[in-house]
Amino acid sequence: MTREYTIVITPEPDGGFTITVPALPGYVGFADIEEEALALAEEGIRFHIESLIAEGQPVPEEVEHPRILRLSVAA
């Protein structure tokens, strides 16, 4: 079965990238370069789903693409 998920790749101030998957809250990855982040995300999502299935947990499906918005706040 093929699933599709939105991933968020966030550049870190000290270098590298943090990878999150909004539909899979337990998944977080880190990579040094963006290309590596994509490969790690694919592998990590697959492992995360396999772990959920092995534990008898439901596998979340992405129902709607998340929106990322920018908000300016005076502080």
N, C-alpha and C positions, 0 to 999 in steps of 0.2 A: 504494500500500500504506500502511496506517495502522499505526503502531507506538505503543505506550504505554510511557512511562518515568516512574519516580518522580524528582522533582526535590527538591533540598534547598535551601531559601532560608534563609541564615544572616544575621541582623542583625549588622552590623559596629559596633564600639564608637564609631567616629567618624562613623557614619551610613552609610546605604546598605545594600545586601544583596549577598552573594556567592551565586552560583547554581552548584550542582554537580549532576551526574547520576551516581549510583553505577554504573550500567551502562555509562556512557561516560566512562571515567576521563580522557580528554583534554579534556573540555569543562568550562570554568570561565567564568562570566560575572559581571558586576557591574552593578548598577542602583541608582539613587538612591531609588526608591520601590518598594514591593512589587508594585503593579499593573504597573509597567514591567518588573519582574523576570520576571513570568509571560510577557509578550509577548516579551521578549528570550530567555527559555528556549526558547520554541516556535521562534522564528526560528533560534536558535543550534543547537538539536538538528537541525533540518532541514538546515542548512548542514553540520554535522559529519557527518551521515549521507551527504549528497551527496559530500563530500570523501572519505570512506572508500570509497564505491562507485567514484569516479573513479580512486582509487589502487589499485583491485583488492583492497582489504582487506575482511574480513568485517565485517558490521554486527552488533554485539552486540545480543542480545535480552534483555530483562529476564525471567528465568525465575521469580524469586520476589521479592516486594516486600522491600526492605531493611528492617531494624528499626533504629530509633534508640532507644537506651537511655540512661538517666542513671545514672551511677556516682559515688558519693561516695568520695573517697580522702583519707585523713588524710596530710598532708605537712607 
